[in-house]
Amino acid sequence: MDGPPDANDLQPFVLSDIQASNPDVRAVRKAWLKVVRKGKEFGKRNILAKEPYIQWVKERVEEIHLPFILKASAFPKTPDPKPILPEDMEKLATKVKELELENTELRIQMNRVILENQNLKEERSTSVIRTRKEELKKAEYRICELGRMLDKSLMDKKEIKLNFEAQIRELRDTLKKCEEKLSREILQKEEAERNCHHLRYQLEEATRRFAVLESQEEQQLTALKNYDRCKNSKSNFVTTRNIFNSPACITVQVKSPQAKQTCPIVCFEESDLQPED
C-alpha cells in the first residue's frame, strides 16, 4: 500500500438488502475483515501502509462520509446531572451527614471485626504453632527412640556376628581336629591291617613249618619202628651219611632176606643209631 488504488478497482454500489443472507453483504464483510487497522486499539501496529495511501484514505472518508464500525463500550454512559434545588440540598446535606455517621459506625464495626478476625487468626496461628511444636516434639522423641532401637539392633547384630564367627572358628578347629584324628585312625588302621597280614603270614608260615615238623616226626617214628623191627630180624642195612647235606642226618636202607621188598630209605639222627649198652 504505497499509494492510492486505481480507479478501476473502486466500484460504487448500493445495498438495498442488508440481511446476512445477501451475497453482497457477505462480500463486504469479508472485504472489511482484510482491512488492517492502525494502533493498539484498532489492530496490528506493523502495517505496511505508507503516507500517500493513508492520506488518500482520509480524503476518501471525508468525501463519502463512510463511518468506521465502533464497538460498544462495556460501561454505560453516565447521564447528565440534573439541577438540584436548595431544599433538596439541605436534605442531601442531612442525608450525607447520616451516611457519614453510618459510614463511621460501619468503619468502627469493620475495624472491630478486622481486629477480632486478626485475634482469631493469631490465636489460631498460636494454637497451630503449639500443635505443630507438640507434633515436632513427638516426632523428635520418636526419632530418638528409633535411633536408640537402631543402635541397639546394630550392637546386637555386631554381637551376633562376633558369636557366629567364633562358632565358625570353633567348628573349623573341631573339624580340623576330627580330620587329623581320622587321618591318624586311618593310618593306624592301615598299619594294623599290614600287621595283621604280616601276622597272618607268620601264622601260616608257622603252621606250615609245624606241619612239616609233624610230618618229619612221624617219619622218624616210622623209621625207628622199622629200624627196631629190622634189627630184631637181623636184617642187613646200609648207612649213608650226608645224603641230605646234614652232619646229623643219616640215611639207612634196610635189606631183609625174609622180606621180598627192600625197606624204604629213612632219615633220622645219628644218635638214634648208637648201640645200646
Wavefront OBJ file of the C-alpha trace (Angstrom):
o trace
v 0.000 0.000 0.000
v 2.346 2.583 -1.309
v -0.292 4.925 -2.799
v -3.953 5.321 -3.690
v -5.585 2.442 -5.622
v -6.538 2.602 -9.297
v -9.913 3.991 -10.338
v -10.833 0.644 -11.930
v -10.572 -1.066 -8.505
v -13.188 1.243 -6.988
v -16.721 0.143 -7.946
v -19.577 2.060 -6.278
v -22.649 0.069 -5.299
v -25.783 0.396 -3.180
v -27.079 -2.254 -0.793
v -30.841 -2.280 -0.553
v -30.907 -5.509 1.435
v -28.539 -5.693 4.403
v -29.591 -9.144 5.591
v -26.829 -11.626 6.398
v -28.085 -13.967 3.670
v -27.309 -11.383 0.929
v -24.147 -12.401 -1.003
v -23.105 -8.760 -1.434
v -23.254 -8.237 2.341
v -21.110 -11.302 2.807
v -18.582 -9.964 0.279
v -18.477 -6.598 2.054
v -17.933 -8.216 5.431
v -15.213 -10.419 4.001
v -13.518 -7.351 2.499
v -13.704 -5.462 5.789
v -12.037 -8.418 7.538
v -8.993 -7.855 5.343
v -8.652 -4.226 6.428
v -5.584 -3.702 8.653
v -6.290 -1.150 11.350
v -3.634 1.106 12.826
v -2.956 1.373 16.525
v -3.197 -0.915 19.525
v -6.899 -0.266 19.964
v -7.729 -0.836 16.272
v -5.496 -3.721 15.265
v -1.918 -4.606 14.448
v 0.811 -1.986 14.538
v 3.155 -3.425 11.928
v 1.112 -2.376 8.854
v 2.777 -1.726 5.532
v 0.656 1.311 4.523
v 2.674 4.369 3.565
v 1.789 8.044 3.895
v 0.284 8.571 0.389
v -2.169 5.732 0.906
v -3.076 6.933 4.379
v -3.728 10.464 3.070
v -5.937 9.101 0.300
v -7.972 7.064 2.790
v -8.563 10.163 4.926
v -9.724 12.197 1.954
v -11.945 9.348 0.782
v -13.594 9.079 4.191
v -14.277 12.834 4.254
v -15.707 12.623 0.741
v -18.146 9.722 1.117
v -18.668 10.093 4.877
v -18.045 6.378 5.492
v -18.140 5.720 9.258
v -15.928 3.121 10.943
v -17.500 0.345 12.975
v -17.054 1.072 16.673
v -17.520 -1.472 19.387
v -19.942 -0.627 22.157
v -18.327 0.250 25.465
v -18.694 -2.203 28.303
v -19.602 0.624 30.721
v -22.854 2.556 30.269
v -22.694 6.286 29.690
v -23.108 8.492 32.730
v -26.296 10.546 32.472
v -26.033 14.291 32.706
v -26.602 15.654 36.230
v -29.980 17.215 36.943
v -30.227 20.615 38.623
v -30.613 20.456 42.410
v -32.908 22.772 44.380
v -31.866 24.401 47.744
v -34.430 22.350 49.637
v -33.023 19.220 48.167
v -29.537 20.487 49.108
v -30.495 20.574 52.803
v -31.987 17.116 52.586
v -28.907 15.893 50.784
v -26.638 17.503 53.383
v -28.629 15.825 56.163
v -28.522 12.556 54.275
v -24.783 12.939 53.721
v -24.232 13.521 57.461
v -26.331 10.478 58.277
v -24.438 8.439 55.731
v -21.122 9.723 57.071
v -22.171 8.787 60.603
v -23.334 5.393 59.413
v -20.125 5.038 57.472
v -18.145 5.871 60.609
v -20.079 3.310 62.620
v -19.616 0.766 59.884
v -15.915 1.545 59.778
v -15.715 1.098 63.555
v -17.555 -2.208 63.276
v -15.373 -3.196 60.380
v -12.219 -2.347 62.334
v -13.596 -4.264 65.296
v -14.366 -7.252 63.109
v -10.938 -6.974 61.489
v -9.330 -6.850 64.936
v -11.346 -9.842 66.103
v -10.511 -11.665 62.932
v -6.856 -10.834 63.409
v -7.028 -12.010 67.022
v -8.704 -15.205 65.898
v -6.030 -15.663 63.283
v -3.338 -15.041 65.880
v -4.985 -17.430 68.311
v -5.435 -19.966 65.560
v -1.872 -19.487 64.420
v -0.706 -19.745 68.049
v -2.747 -22.904 68.507
v -1.442 -24.262 65.223
v 2.109 -23.382 66.223
v 1.602 -25.022 69.618
v 0.156 -28.104 67.946
v 2.992 -28.177 65.449
v 5.530 -27.838 68.261
v 3.921 -30.729 70.107
v 3.937 -32.789 66.924
v 7.588 -31.867 66.370
v 8.441 -32.881 69.940
v 6.652 -36.198 69.452
v 8.426 -36.680 66.143
v 11.807 -35.865 67.742
v 11.089 -38.272 70.601
v 10.057 -40.926 68.099
v 13.201 -40.279 66.055
v 15.371 -40.561 69.193
v 13.589 -43.767 70.164
v 14.071 -45.183 66.679
v 17.725 -44.103 66.817
v 18.214 -45.960 70.101
v 16.460 -49.004 68.679
v 18.674 -48.804 65.599
v 21.839 -48.543 67.724
v 20.693 -51.465 69.876
v 19.884 -53.551 66.808
v 23.290 -52.698 65.322
v 25.020 -53.705 68.562
v 23.006 -56.932 68.715
v 23.831 -57.608 65.090
v 27.529 -56.990 65.750
v 27.469 -59.250 68.815
v 25.616 -61.976 66.908
v 28.134 -61.650 64.094
v 31.058 -61.997 66.529
v 29.436 -65.021 68.194
v 28.727 -66.548 64.826
v 32.327 -66.018 63.699
v 33.585 -67.524 66.982
v 31.320 -70.552 66.496
v 32.553 -70.891 62.922
v 36.178 -70.789 64.091
v 35.415 -73.320 66.829
v 33.649 -75.601 64.360
v 36.553 -75.274 61.930
v 39.033 -76.149 64.680
v 36.866 -79.108 65.717
v 36.580 -80.209 62.098
v 40.345 -79.911 61.671
v 40.950 -81.961 64.816
v 38.440 -84.571 63.651
v 40.112 -84.722 60.252
v 43.530 -85.115 61.895
v 42.147 -87.784 64.229
v 40.502 -89.534 61.288
v 43.777 -89.396 59.362
v 45.635 -90.892 62.340
v 42.973 -93.568 62.727
v 43.193 -94.347 59.012
v 46.984 -94.623 59.282
v 46.654 -96.788 62.397
v 44.079 -98.945 60.644
v 46.328 -99.355 57.613
v 49.267 -100.171 59.892
v 47.091 -102.632 61.845
v 45.977 -104.231 58.577
v 49.590 -104.527 57.496
v 50.492 -106.031 60.882
v 47.520 -108.357 60.630
v 48.594 -109.507 57.167
v 52.131 -109.929 58.424
v 50.959 -111.902 61.485
v 48.642 -113.968 59.305
v 51.572 -114.708 57.014
v 53.751 -115.620 60.016
v 50.947 -117.806 61.385
v 50.563 -119.557 58.053
v 54.329 -119.977 57.832
v 54.476 -121.326 61.403
v 51.556 -123.644 60.677
v 53.284 -124.891 57.566
v 56.565 -125.407 59.438
v 54.676 -127.093 62.263
v 53.023 -129.427 59.749
v 56.417 -130.156 58.218
v 57.864 -130.854 61.651
v 54.958 -133.127 62.493
v 55.466 -134.974 59.205
v 59.190 -135.332 59.890
v 58.456 -136.521 63.419
v 56.042 -139.143 62.092
v 58.630 -140.261 59.530
v 61.268 -140.511 62.249
v 58.936 -142.562 64.442
v 58.109 -144.828 61.497
v 61.814 -145.174 60.675
v 62.673 -146.050 64.251
v 59.951 -148.655 64.318
v 61.223 -150.130 61.061
v 64.742 -149.993 62.369
v 63.797 -151.844 65.530
v 61.901 -154.439 63.545
v 64.722 -154.923 61.107
v 67.245 -155.074 63.906
v 65.274 -157.765 65.645
v 65.019 -159.750 62.423
v 68.782 -159.435 61.839
v 68.479 -157.640 58.587
v 71.227 -156.000 56.762
v 71.160 -152.244 56.436
v 73.332 -149.811 54.748
v 74.099 -146.420 56.259
v 74.835 -143.479 54.085
v 75.892 -140.121 55.554
v 75.304 -136.614 54.396
v 72.926 -137.573 51.689
v 70.830 -134.505 52.696
v 73.892 -132.319 53.427
v 73.365 -132.579 57.164
v 76.048 -133.892 59.571
v 73.445 -135.195 61.991
v 71.258 -136.845 59.348
v 71.967 -140.476 58.389
v 70.196 -142.346 55.636
v 69.664 -146.069 56.187
v 68.465 -148.633 53.645
v 67.457 -151.885 55.282
v 67.533 -155.153 53.372
v 65.846 -158.104 54.941
v 66.414 -161.605 53.489
v 62.971 -162.717 54.616
v 61.279 -159.677 53.049
v 60.693 -159.704 49.399
v 60.867 -155.886 49.302
v 63.525 -153.504 50.427
v 62.674 -151.208 53.312
v 62.364 -147.590 52.317
v 65.127 -145.166 52.898
v 64.683 -143.341 56.168
v 66.467 -140.374 57.625
v 66.996 -139.977 61.340
v 69.505 -138.614 63.795
v 72.870 -140.292 64.270
v 72.287 -140.650 67.982
v 69.447 -142.999 67.222
v 71.883 -145.471 65.596
v 74.278 -145.741 68.582
v 74.379 -149.282 70.085
v 72.756 -149.729 73.415
v 74.988 -150.636 76.397
l 1 2 3 4 5 6 7 8 9 10 11 12 13 14 15 16 17 18 19 20 21 22 23 24 25 26 27 28 29 30 31 32 33 34 35 36 37 38 39 40 41 42 43 44 45 46 47 48 49 50 51 52 53 54 55 56 57 58 59 60 61 62 63 64 65 66 67 68 69 70 71 72 73 74 75 76 77 78 79 80 81 82 83 84 85 86 87 88 89 90 91 92 93 94 95 96 97 98 99 100 101 102 103 104 105 106 107 108 109 110 111 112 113 114 115 116 117 118 119 120 121 122 123 124 125 126 127 128 129 130 131 132 133 134 135 136 137 138 139 140 141 142 143 144 145 146 147 148 149 150 151 152 153 154 155 156 157 158 159 160 161 162 163 164 165 166 167 168 169 170 171 172 173 174 175 176 177 178 179 180 181 182 183 184 185 186 187 188 189 190 191 192 193 194 195 196 197 198 199 200 201 202 203 204 205 206 207 208 209 210 211 212 213 214 215 216 217 218 219 220 221 222 223 224 225 226 227 228 229 230 231 232 233 234 235 236 237 238 239 240 241 242 243 244 245 246 247 248 249 250 251 252 253 254 255 256 257 258 259 260 261 262 263 264 265 266 267 268 269 270 271 272 273 274 275 276 277
